[in-house]
């Protein structure tokens, strides 16, 4: 049965008049900022020279979005609500800009866009203009936490903002084109993770205006009952507001939105009063309104309103086509701007009164500028979780299992502003020690057998769902509203969020470097684990370290890549990342047992420097080396050490300098990265004319990319993943990709001039070792004990 709220007397005639007038002001500004270069309030007849020379922007979704915003304002004032607005439709910035301007907050941030005719014109001229404002809700738009340049993330951002924000309501407008994306379609399930006691609420508003750029949308073209069944199946109570007549739609929307707010309050009061956090059927709204509502009905005989032609610029040539100019003028004048703005160009007082005040204004809500609310984490001393290595490279432990204890206590000390995210892999990634502090969040059905190790509860703080899209969206929404988190993922699957990483990094860069009014937010901390080199049973499809290449394409001012070689270094790096702001930190560390190379004091010093010589593993004794053995990553570090151990025995006079890299961007020249190495420092580590054998976790070309402007680049020879693999033992996989100890030693012999003629017997022995170990792996299914339990011969 269709859920429709009878409008009754939800608004008086005077309230309808005022609400519609405010909405007309929003629509006027949205349309005018697409078209007008001059004459912002149509004080004179519209002329071609008043029109922008290049028309860019998107009109179709704006009237519906402003319609939602205006009705939210009424309820914010009536109930003193704390509301932020997430604009899901990709190019709906005119609506958000218009509302932010009419509320006065835009002018507070950008004083040149003042509350008068000159300031209004400045805003119009800025919109979709080179070097100024884009057509979607970029970081420059006050009140926004969802950029919208790529569709699909509005609902996950909204839920991320609501977690641990008990008084916040996140109104999320979802475009019906956006609803066709995989990330959005999955995000409907986030309602199974929202706890009505400790979390806020999300009010999804599915905006069915029927069309994308040039096609109808699926959800607008299926039967009503099918759509309602779909949304009920997701666990919502959908309320429908449908039509196009202004008065009728205002009455419907006022009554329906108020019903939803009252249901949200009732759900929360019932749960908080009883202390029982059962999963409710949260309300949502389906708003079916015409695309390009209130715009031109048709242009040149073609249908425009309520059709895809209203998506972008409905009237294309007003500068050169007199009939088009007349249509634009008639359209803009239909909003009667002379009734809405006074002689100075300011919104008239009776309409100003309809907007909330201060921080209750949606555009000024501090949750949408979360850095102003952010409080640093209360972190336990990470040194207390150190592993005693019993010397250098003598003990095997799981780095991530070691980290789990630190994260456990971090959770315990920050139970209202820290969450851990992961796609059904927290235990698989050896982070299950966190469960001693908190279970996984779960508000769907429980069964008795879940008590035996499933680790789920309604008040859990570990967020698991098998969708990297949702998790990344939750995490971004959580940090952008002032909180902290940690995210772990299998290396091979982290590519799922490539584009989300791109968007968030660009958001951070714009906010950090250009927008002083946006306060710094907590960094995204992504642990990549279950690594390429230990896919012992998953095989070739699970071997891909290429996310690091994606990260290095973004600004080094907001991205960092850390490859801690052991458990102690992982603790140090994670502590640093959890304290940082305005970064996307990527940490690469495996879950399987690995050697501990450094004591905690050594690890802290090494991670602070980001790159350094391991004197204990070197044989150059401070002299000029014959070769530099460099490495980054846990398996590459072990194999490189093992290679040095072989060289010490087989070629005892060879001088080897051992260099390990933790902070990958340290390899870059300092001129290219604020944390990069100067030429002099780079030369002191890698020398200026000696071969450098660099053993790397990922694709070798990345090291060349980072170092190509450094001196001695021509002598850097990189070993890395070569797209070769199957169901391999660890050493076998290393050997077929030539990052193993034997191939490294062969390369040293080939690169060091004095060895090319004198070390032939050693090279022959190394080749025999490769054959022997491959044969053993294919015969026994495992590596030799001397390989799998290798330690540094101290």
N, C-alpha and C positions, 0 to 999 in steps of 0.2 A: 504494500500500500504506500503510495507516494506521501512523503512527509512534507507538508506545506503548512506554514504558520499563517493563520488568518490575520490580515493586517489590522482589522478592527480600527480602533482609534489610537494607533501607535504614535501618530503625529497629528498635531492640530494643523489647521489650514495655514496658520502663520508660520509654524515650524516647517511645513512643506515649502512654503514660499522662500524662506530663508535658506533652507538646505539646498534647494534647487539653485538659488542665486549663487551660493558658494561654489556649487558644482559647476555652474556656468563659468565662474571666474577661473576655475581650474582648467576647464576645457578651452576657454579662450587662450589662456597662457600656453597651454600645450600646443595648440595649433599655431599660435602666433610665433612661438620660438622656432618652428620649422620654417616659416615663411618670411618673417619681417626683418628687414635691415634698418628700417626707419618707420616713423609714424606709428609708434607702439600702441597707442590707444585710439587709433583711427580718428584723430582730431580733424583730419582733412580727408578728402577722397583718396582712395588707394591708387597709387601710380606705379608704373613699372619700376621706377628707381627706388621704391620702398621695399622691393622684393630682393631677397638674397640672390646673388649671382649663381650660387650652386645650392640646390635644395637637397638636403640630407636629413633623414630622421624617420621615425616610425610613429604613425598616428593611430593605427587600428586598435591597439590595446589600451590606449591612454584614458578614454572616457570611462571604461569599466573600472580601471584601477583607481581613478579619482573618485568614482562612485563609492567604492569600498572605503577609501581613506576618509571621505567626508562623513560616512556613517559611523566609522570607528571613532571619529572625533566626538560625536554626540555622546557616545557611551563612555568614552574616557572622562568627559566632563561630568556625566551623570553619576558614574560609579567610582570616580577617581582611580581609573585603571592605569596600570603600568603596561604599555603596549609598544612593541616594535613591529615594523612592517617589512616583510620580505617580498620583493617584487620578482616573481618567477619568470614572467614573460620577458624574452631576451632584450627587447628594445623599448622598454617602458619608461625610460628616464624622464621624458617630458612630464609625465604625471607626478613622479616623485619630486622633480625640480619645482614644478608649479606649486605643489602643496608645501614643500619646504620653504619656498619663497613667501607664500601667503601667510604661513605661520610666523614669519619674521626671522627664523633661525638662519636661513641661507644668507641673509644680509648681515647677520651678526658675525658669520665666519668670513664672508666676502663683502666687506663694507662698500666696495665700489658698485655692487649690485644693490643699491639702497632702495628703501621703500618709497619710491617715487617714480615719476615717468622716466627720468634719466637712468635710474638703476634698473628698472624693468627692461629698458632698451638694451642695456649692457648685458643682461642675462640672455635676451633674445639673440644678440649678436654673438655671444659665446657659444651658443648651442650648435653642435655639429659643425664647428669651425676649426680650421687648422690651429693646433697648439692650444685648444681650449677644451670644451666639453664633448664627450662622446654621447652616443644615443642610447647607451644602456647605463645601468646604475654603478658606475665606476666608483673608486674610492673617494673621488671628489664630491660625491653626492651625499650630503648629510643624512643620517638615518639609515644608510645602507650597510648591510653586511653580506650581500649577495650580488656579485658583479653582473651576472646574467649574460655575459658574452658567450658562454657556452651553456646551453640549456640542460636541465636535469638535476640541479643540486639545491633548488630552493627548499624543498621539504626536509632534506637531511640537514641543511644549515639551520632551518627553523627548529627542529628537534634538538640539535646540538646547543642552540641558544637557550632552550627551555630547561635542559637538564640542570638540576641544582639551583634553579632560579624560581623558587616557589611562588613568588608574586607576579611573575612575568607572564603575559599573554603574547604569543607570537602569531600575528595574523599573516598567513602565507598565501599569497595569490599565485596559483599555478596556472600557467597558460595551457590551453588544450593542445597546442603543439608540443609544448614541453612535456606534457603527460605521456607522449608517445615514446619518450626516451627510456632506455633501460634503467638508468640510475633513479629517475623519478618513479617509474613503475614499481621498483623495489622499495622505495622509501615509504610507501604507504604503510609498510609493516612496522615502521618505527613506533607506532602506537602500542606495540606489545612490550615496549621498553620504558614507557613513561610512567613514573610512579606518582600518583596524585597527592601523596603526602609531602614529598620533598622536592618535586619538580614543578615547574610551571606548566603551562598548557599551550598547545598549538591549535590554532583554528585554521584548518585548510579551507581555502576558497578556490574551488575549481572554476576557472573563468572560461565558460563555453561561449566563445564568440565565433566559433565555427570554421575558422580558416587559418592556414599558415601563410607562407609567402605567396604561394600560387596554387594551393590545394586545400580541399576541405580537411578537417581534422576527424580522426576516427571517432573519438568519444562524442562529438557533436552529431555524428551521423548514424549512431546505433540507436535502437529503440529505447525509449525512456526507461522501461522496466529493466532492460538489460544493463543499462548504466547504473540504475539504483541497486540492482542485485550485485553488481561488481563492487560498488562502494560499501554496501552492507557486508559483503563477503570479506572485505578488508578489515571490517570491525568498526565501522563508523556509523553514525546516524546522520544520513544526508538530508539536508533541508534544501528545497529548491526555490529559487527566486528567478522568475522567467517573465520576459516581456520587453517592451521598448517604450511604452508611454511613461513619461517622467513621473507624474503624480502617483500612478499605480505602482511603479517600481520603487519609488521612495517609501511608500507605505509598506510594501512587502519587505524591503530590505531592512527598514527600521525594526519591524516586528521580529523578523527572522534573526537578525544579528543579536537583538536583545535576548531572544530566547536562547541562543547559543551561549551567550555570556552567562546568563543565569544558570544554564545547565552546567557549564564549567565550574562555576562557583559552588553549585550544589554537590557536584562530584568531589570537589576538593574538600568542602566542609564535612561531607559524610566520611571521607577517608581519614581526614585529620582528626575528626572527633572520635572515631572508633579505633584509630590506629591500625586499621586493616587496609592494605594497599592492593585491593583487587582490581583487575583490569576492567575499566568501564568502557562503554561505547561512547567515545568522545564525539561531539557534534562536528559537523562540517557543513559547508554551504556549496551548492552548485549554482553559480550565477550565469544564467543564459541571457546574454544581451547581444545586440548587434555589433559586429566588428565595425569599427569606425563610427560608432554611435554618435548621433547628432551632427555628423559631417555631411558632405554633399551626397545626395541620393544617387546621382549619376553624373557622368562627365562624358561628353561626346557620344551620347547614346549608349554608354556602357554602365552597367550597374556598379556602384561603388560602395555605398553603405550596406552593411550586412553581406559583404562579399570580399574576396581576397584582394581586390584592387584598392581597398582602403588600408592595406597592411602598412605601407610605407608612406609615400607622398601621394595623396589622392588626386591632386591636380598638378600636372607636371610642368606646364609652360606658362605660368601667369606673367612672366616678364615679356614674352614675345607674342603671346596669344591673347588678344583683348577679351575674348569670351572666357578664357580661363581666369584672367584677372578679375573679371566680374563675378565669377563663381567664388573665388577666394574671398573677395570683399563681402559678398552676400553671406557667405558662411561665417566669417569672423564677426560681422555685425549682428548675426542672429543671436549671439550671446549677450548683446546689449551692454558692451563694456562701459558705456556712459552711465549706466545704473549701478555698476559694481565698484568703480574707482572714482575717487574725488578729483578735484581739479589738479591736485599735485601728483596724481597718479597712484595714490595709496588706496588700498582696499577700504571701503567705507566702514565706519565703526560698528554698525550692527552685524556685519559679516565678520569683522575681526573677532567679535565676541564669541563666534562659533568655534574658534580654534582653542584647544587647551592652552594652558599657560606653563611657562618655564620648562622643566624637564619632562612634564607630561606631554608636551608636543612630540609627536612621533619622530619628527626630524631631529629633535634635540634629546631624545632619550639616551641616557649615558650607556645603556647596554649596547647600543649601536656604535659606540666609540669605546669599546670595552677596556682599553688600556687605562682609562680614568678610574675604573673600578678594580683593576687588577691588584692583587696583593702577592708578594713573593711567597714561594713555597717555604714551608718549614721543613727543611731537609735534614735528615740525620747525617752525621759525619760519615761519608762514604768510606773513609779509611778503615772504619771499624769492620768492614765486610771483606777486608783484604784476604787473599790467599797467600799463605807462606809457601813460596815455591821450592824451598829446600835447596836453594842454589839456582843457577840459571838453566832453564829448560830441563828440569828434572821431574816435574809433576804434571799429570794430565787432569784437567777439570773442565767442566762445561762452563764457558763464559756466561751464557745466558742464565743458567741455573744459579750461578754466583750473583748475577745481577738481580735475580728475582727476590733475594732477601732484602736488598737495598730498596727495590720498588715496593716490597711489602710494607716496610716501615715508613716509606714516603707516603704510602696510602694511609697508613694508620694515623699519621700526623697531619693529614690534609683531607679529612673525610667529607668536606663540603665543596672542594674546588680542584680536585685532581681525579682523573679517571684514566684507565688503561683500556686501549682499544685493540682488537685483533679478530681476524676472521676464522673463528672456530679452531684456533691454533695456539692459544695461550699455553696449554699443556704440551702440545707437540713441540713448541718452541722452548720448552724447559723453563717456562716462566710461571709454572703452576704454584710455585711458592707464594705467589701473590695472594692465593686464595686464603691464606692464613689471616689476611687482613680483610678481605671482602670476596664474596662469591661473585658469580656472573649475574647481571641483571636479567630477570625473566618474569614477565607478568602474564604469559600465556598459561596453558594447562600444565599442572604438575601431576606426576604419577608417583606411587610409593617407591618404585625402584630408583627414582631420581635421588633419593637420600643416600644411595650407595655410590658416591663418587662423581655425580654429575655437577655438583658445585654451583647450583643455581638458586637464587632467592629473589624475592621482590625488592629487597633493599641492597642487592649487589651493586658493585661499582665497576666491575670489569665488563666492558661492553663487547659482546661477541655476536656477530651475525655474519653469514657467509656472503658478504658483499663488501668488497673493498671500497666501492663507491659510497655506500652509506657510512661506513666507518670514517673515511676521510672527510665526508661532509659533516658528520657529527663533530669530529675533532676540530674542524675549521670553525664551525658555529660556536663551539665551546670556548675556543681560545679568543675568537673575535669579540666575544662578550665578556672577556676578562678572566678566564680560568686557565688551567694547565692540564697537560696530558702526555701520554706516551703510547705509541702505536707500533705494533710489530706485525711483520708480514713475511711470507715466503718470498725469497728473491725472485723466483720465476714468475710470480703472480703480481708483483708490485707494479708491473707495467699497466695493470688495469687502471691505475690512477695517474698515468702519465699526464693527461691533459688537465686533471684537477691540480696536480702539482704545478703545472705551468701557470694556471690561472691564479692560484694562491700566491705563488712567487711574484707574479706581476703585481698583484694587489699589495703585497708587502713592500715591494720596491717603490711603487708610487706613493704609498703612505709614508714610508720611512724617509724618502729623499725629497719629496715635494710638498707634503701636507703636514705642516707643523701642528695643526689642530687635532690630528689623529694621534692619540697617545700610543706608545709602544705596547704591543700585545705579546703574550707568551709565544715562544717559538713552537712550530710543529716539530716534534721529535719522532722520527721514523727509524725504527730498528729493522734492518733487512737481515733476515736469518734464513736457516735452512738453505745453505748456500750452494752455489754451482759445484763446488769441489767435493761436496759430500752428499750427492744425490745417488746414494749407493743402490737404491732400488727403483727410483722414479725414472731415471734415465734421461735421454737426450732432451725430451720436451721440457724438463724441469731445470735445464741448464742455460741460464741467461743472465749475465751480470750487467746487461746494458742499461739499466735504469741510471747508473752513474753517468753514462754519456748524456742522457736526457738532462740530468741535473746541471752538468757543466755548460749547457747551452744558456742557462739563465744567469742573471746578474750575480757576480760573486759578492756583492754587497748584502745579499739576503739568502744565499745558499752556502752550505758547508757540507763536506763529505769527510767522514772520519772512518778510518780502518784500524781500530785498536787491535793489536796483535794478540792480546791475551786477556784473561779475566780481570786482572788488576787495572789494565789500561781501559777496559770497557767501563769499569766503575768510575774512573776519573773522567772519562769523556762524557758519560751520562750525567754526572753531577754538573758538569759545565753546561751541557745542553739544557738541562732543566732550569738553570738559572738565567738562561739567555732570553733575549726578546728580539722580535722582528727578524727571525731567521727560519729557514726551513732546513733543519739539521737532519742529515742522513747518516746513520751509523750502520756499518757493516760488521757483523760479528756472528760466528756460527754457534749452533746449539750443541754440537757434538763435543766430546772431550778433546781438549787441545792442550798443548804444553803451556805452562806459565813461564814466561821468559824473564820477567822483571819482578823485583820486590815492589811493594807499594810505593816506597819513597822514590825508587827509580822510575816507576810508572808515572807518578805525578810530574816529575821533572821532564820525562820524555814527552808526555802529552801536552804539557805547557809549552814546550818548544815546538811540538808538532812534527818535528823531523830531527833526526840526530844519529851520530855514530854510536854504535854499541862497541865500546872498546874491548869488552870481554870476549866478543865474538870476532874481533879483527886480528889480523896477523901482521899489520904494517907497523905496529909499535910506534906510531907517531911519525914515521918516515913517509916519504912519497910512495904511494901504493903502486903496485903493478896493475891492479884491477880494482874497481869498486863493485861490490855486490850489494845492490839495493833491493828493497822489497816493500810491499804494502799489502797487508791482508794476512790472515792467520796461517792458512796452508802455504802460501808463498813464502812467509817468514820461516816456517819450519823447514821447508825444502831448501831454502837458501842457506839456512844454518847447517843443514846436513851436507850441503855441497861444500861449505867452508871446511867442515870437519873432514871430508874426503880429501880436499886439497891439502890440508895440513899434514895428512899422512902420506899421500901419494906425491906431493910436490912441496916438500917442507920449506924450501927457500922462497916460495912465492909470497909476496906481500899483498894481503887482501884487506881492504877497508870495508866494513859492514855498516850499511846505512839503512835505517828503518823509517818509514813514513807513516805517520798517523793521520795528519791533516793533509788531505790530498792537494788542496789549493795552495799549500806552502810551496809546491813545486813551481808555481807560476812566478813570473817576475813581479817584484813589489809594485812596479808601475801599473800592473794589470789587476792586482788584487791587494786589498789593504793588509792581508796576512801573508802575502807571498814573500819569497826570498829575494834579497838584493843580489845583484850579480856577484858581488864579492862573497856573500855567504854561500851562494850556490856553488861557486868555484871551490870554496874551501871544503865543501862536502864531496863534490863529485870530480874535482880536479879539472884541469883545462885541456888535457891532451891524452888522458888514459881511458881505456874502455870501461864503460859502465854497463854491467849486466843487471837489468832491472826486472825483477820478478813481480808481476802484478796480478791482483785478484781478478780484474776484469779484462776487457778487450784492450790489447796492447796499443792500439792507435790513440787511445785516450791519453796515455802518458806523453806521447809525441805531441799531441795537441796542447797539453799544458806546458810543455817545456820548450816548444819550438823557438821561442825568442831568447832562451837562455844560452849562454856560452856552452861549448862542448856538446851541443845537441847532436851533432853528427856521430859522436862516439857513444850515444846512448842506444843500447840494443835491448828491446823490450820483449819479455816473454809474458804471454797472457793467454786468455781463453781463445781457442781457434775454431770454435764450432765443431769440435770433435768429441763424441761421447756416446755412451749407451748405458747398459747396466754394468758399471765398472766398479772395481775396488778403488779406494782413494788414490793409491799410487799409480794404478793403471791409467786412471783418468788424467792424472798429472802428467804421466809419461806421453800419452798420445797427444797432449796439448803442449808438451815440451816445457812445462814449468817445474819438472822434477829435478832432484839433486843430480842425477846422472847427466841429463841434457844440459843443465847449467854448467857443470864442470867441462863438458865438451865445448860449450860456447866459450868458456874462459880460455881453453887451450887454443881455440881457433882465433881468438881476438888478441891475445897477448903475444907479441912478435917472438919473444925468445922461447916460447913454448911450442911454436908451430913445428919445429924440427926436433925438439928434444923430448916431447911428451907423447910420442906416438904410441908407446906401449901403454901408457895410462889411458889414452883415448880408446885403444882397443879394449882394455879391461872395462871401461865404462859402457861401451856398446854391448859387451857381453852381459853386463849387469842388467841392462834394459831387456835383452832377450830372455834372460833367466827369470826376471821378475814378472814379465808378461806371461811366460809359460806357467809359472807357479800360480798366478792369479786365475788363468783359464783352466788350470787343473784342479786347484783346491778351492777356488771361489773366494779366497781371502788373500790379503797380503802376508808376507812373511812376518813372523813375530819380531824380527830385528828391525823391520820397517814400522809396523804398527805400534811398537813400544819404544821406538828410538828416543834417546835422550842425548843431550849435549855431553860429550866426553870431557868433563872437567878434570 
